[in-house]
Amino acid sequence: MSARLYLFNKPYLVLSQFRDSEGRETLATYLEDPDIRVAGRLDYDSEGLLLLTDDGQLAQQITNPRHKTWKRYLVQVEGEPTPASLAMLRAGVALKDGYTRPAKVELLAKAPELWQREPPIRKRMNQPTSWLRLQIMEGRNRQVRRMCAAVGYPVLRLVRERIGDWQLEDMQPGEFRILPVNMPKRPTGKRG
């Protein structure tokens, strides 16, 4: 059976759903396929890679923590993280809903080349910012933002660039690619 997988670069301030009772912009502005569903989520104020599929089994495979799918983010934070704060992220951070699993994190020497965000991040002359590349395999609500805040560095911009083997590459906000995905046949329940 061949399923379809959409790789979508979700713009800033777009909901990761197709309808909204409050009139906010949704995925329906960009995608018209009635058979696809979001496999995982990306916060309204976050940008980057969002996966959608028409196959429930594939969606489960992508989102279930037991499959240990790494998600990689580019994270702009206020301030300049110390080696100790990076070590805390690597060890796991205490949040209100329990400790996170250890993250993979690196401090980037320079800002990544990304599209201009609209509206842009406000700049403070006396407050430096830094960029991290952070990877987690969990998917708690606003987890990356909460982890960074817990170690003293509030997030200014969050862009997911990779989920497992799938990545943004050169897609711009609002663009998508459709990939065929061959899934193993589902058992029929009959024994031979």
N, C-alpha and C positions, 0 to 999 in steps of 0.2 A: 504494500500500500504506500502511496506517495502522499506525504503531507506537505503543506506549505509553511514556511517560516519567514516572517517579515522581520527584517532588521530596520528599525526606524530610529532616526535621530530626533528625539523629542525636544522641541524648543522649550525655552524658559516660559513659565506661566501657562502651560498647557496641561490639562488633567490627563492622567493615564486611564481614561475611560471614554466611552463614546457619547455619554449624555451627562448633563449637569442641570439641576433645577435652579441654580443660582446664575446661570448665563455666562459662566466662564468658558474659555476656549477648550475644546476637547479634541480627541483623536479623530472625530468625525470630520474635522476641517481638512484632514490630510489623507485619511484612508477610507475607502468606500466598500470594502469587502465585508458583507454581513456575516460571513462564516468565521471570522477570526476573533480570537480572544487574547487578552493580555496575559503573557506568561511572566508573572512577577509584576512589580510596580516600580515607578519612579516618581518621587514627590513632585508636586505642582511647581515648586521653586527650584527644582533640579533639572539638569539638561542631560542629553546624551542617549546612549543606547537603550532601547526598549525593544523587547522581543514579543511578537504576537504570532499565534499559530491557529490553524483550524483543526488541530489534533490534540485532544485532551491528554492522551498518554505522553506526548512530547512536552506539553505544558507542565505536567506533573514531574517529568524527568528534569526539567529546567529549574523548577522552583522548590522541589522537596530538599530540605537541608541534608537528608541522608545521602544524597548524591554528591554532596561536597563540591558544588560548582562555585569556583572563585569568581568574584565580581571585582573589577578594577576601576578605580575612580581617580580623576584629577581633582585635587581639592585646594582651593585658595583659602588661606586662613589669615586672620589678623595676627600680626606679630611674627617672631622668628622662633620656631620650635627648638627647644633645647634637646641635646642627646637624651636626657632623662625622660622628657615627655615622649619622645619617639620610642624609647624602651618600654614605657608604660603601654603605648598602643600595641607594641609587638607582644607584650605579655598578656594582654587582655585588660579591659577597663571595667570598673564597677559602675554599673548604671542602676537606675531605680528598679529595673526588671531583671537584675542579676548581672553577673560577669559576662562579658563578651568573649568569644573565642579569640585567640591571638590573631592579630592582623599582620600583614606584610606591609611595611611602609618605608618609603625613602623620601628624603628631602631633595627636591629638584634644585639644581644650580641656577636655572633660569626658568622663566615662565614658559609654559608650552605654547605652541602656535595653535590658537583656537580662533574660531569666528568671534566677531564682536557681539557681545550680548546686548539685547535691547529689553529694558533700559540697562545702560552700563552700570557696573559696580561703582558706587561712589568712592572717591579717593580722599583719604585724609592725609594731609601733608606730613603730619608728625607721627603717623602710625604706619610702620612698614608692613608689608604683606609677604607671605611665602607660599610656595606651591609644594604640595605633597603628591606622591603617587601612592595610593592606599588600596590594599586588596583585602576583602573579607569574603567569607563563605556563608555568612548568615544573612538574614534579610529582615531584621527587626525594623519597626517603624522609625524612620529618621535616624538610623543607627550611626552612620558616618558622622553626621552633624553632632549627635549626642556624644560620641566618642571623643571627637576633637574638642568640644566644649568642656568635657570632663577633665581633660588634661590642660585646659587653660587657653585654647586657641579657637575662637569662634569661626565658623565657616562663612565665607563671603560668597563663594561660588563652588558648585559641585557638578562635575561632568562625569557621567559613567562612560568609560571608553571600551569596556570589554566585559562579556559574560561568557565564561568557559572558553570555547574556541571561537566565538563570534565577536567581532570587533567593529567599531565605527569606520575605521580607515578614513577615507576622504569625504564621507557623506556630510553635507551641510544640514543645519536645522530644517526640519520638515521633509527631508528626503528619506526615501526607503529603498530597500532592495528586497526582492522575493527569492528565496532559495527553496528548491525542492529538497525534501528530506525523506530518505527511505527508512521507514520504521519496520521493525520485525512484525510479522503477522501476529495478530492477537490469537490466543488459544480459543478454540471453539467450544470447549467443554466436553467434546466427544473423545473417547479413547479408542485407539485403533487396534 
